[in-house]
Structures are given as structure tokens and as C-alpha cells.
Amino acid sequence: MPRPDVAVDEQWFVALDVDGTIMHEDGSIDPVVVDAVAAARDRGHVVTLATGRSWATTAPVLGQLGLTPEYVVCANGAITMQRDDAAPDGYIRRHVETFDPTQVLERIRGFLPAGKFMVELPDGYRLYTEGMTEWNLENAREVRFDELLDHRATRVVVTSLEHGLDEFFGIVDQMGLHHVSYAIGWTAWLDIAPDGVNKATALERVRGWLDLPIDRVLAAGDGRNDLEMFAWAGAAGRAVAMGQAPDEVREAANEVGGSVDDAGLAAVLDSLP
């Protein structure tokens, strides 16, 4: 392990979103971003990922970055992984939040009868309905809608390819979803987590486990599922929105960096001591 250059009282806890922050839509990562992540880690900062992705699709990103943080936040805060060298893939599930998605699935289907659905189970296995083609569907199987019900889940994803984003927003408003946390993506897809669970709740738990100061946290992201994370980080530390983020996301941050197309995250990380 490289010897940290920063003193303990200059060490930052850095939480990075993946898609649209580290990674482009085509799955590539700019080499300058890879280098900036590694340099921040090598200077002694605690760098991790906080993503809506499942662990199965997060682990390869760690590999691309050469990162092995103690904790990783997945599924928008519902799953926190901990490094364990004895585990087959080097990590175990340290904390898992679940809920019964039956009621919310049935309500959403009433508004989106042609919607495509996916449920992620606590062990990472996923069940999905016909037409869910936009996602990595390894460790998953196609089922009828009824087979999604009555499982404990960490996450539900709903897509509606025939709706534009504004129309989709309107439909979601009409749903009156309660007792779940949810975020809408760049396109017409809805990501649902257990009530009160988000990236911020998981990151605050990790910060406590690591005994790191709240005034030296930096969170970078670009999506609506980063809003709570920005409120958490920005209260005493740094909440950085990517330059291409929607207006409401940029307004929720206390800094705006360059866009992912310009490798904007690199300059943010290079600004750390």
C-alpha cells in the first residue's frame, strides 16, 4: 500500500457515483479519471463508490479503477459491502435493507400496465419481466409479473419505454408512492428502495464505522438519486454535481464541476490536498 501523503487531519472521505460521474454511457472511463482516483487514494484519502448499481455491476468498476475500499455502497444505499479477503469476490454483504415490494409493484402496474419491472433480491439475484432489455441481466431470470410479488427485495426498477421523461414524471406524481424511497433516472425509469434508505443513509453509517469527520466528506454525482447524498455531504463538506447534471441536481450541490464528457471528476479529485 502506498504511504499516505496527507495528514490525518487533512484526510477526506470521498463518495463517487458511477454512471455519469466516473463512467460514460458506453461503459468507458477516461484514463485521466482513473489516474485521479488512484492519486487521491494514494495520497491517503478514503475513496469509495456510492451507486444505484447492484453489487454485481459495481464490482467490475472497482476493478477498472484499481480500488479496494473497506466499504462500498450499492443499490442506492440498500446494500453496503465490506472487504473480506476470504470471500470469493473479496467482499461480503455487511448491511442489507429490504422491503416487501408487492404493494408498490401492483400500484405502479396500475398506472404503467405496459411497464417493464425488475426486482433485486437480498443476495443480488434479480427477477425481471419480459422486455427489460436495457439492463445487464446476468445472475437473473425472466418471470411473469406475479412472480415478482411476495419477495423481500433491496431494489425495484421500473421502465416505460413509450413515455418521455416529462410525461413519466407526471405519471409518477399521480402514483402517490408512499413508504418507499425513489428516484427517476435520465430516461423513463424509476428506481425504488426501502423507505428512508438512500446513498446518504448508507454513507453516514460507513462514516461512523470508519470514524471519519463529517466536515471532510466529498460526494460527487449527477443524478436525482444523488440529492440526499448532496444534502448529507454539503451540510459541512463538499457536494459536487457534474456539469451535465439536471438543474435540480446542480442546485442541490454546493459546487458544480465539469461534465463527464470532459472528465470533470478528475479536477474535483485533484483539488483535494
Disulfide bonds with the S-S distance in Angstrom:
none
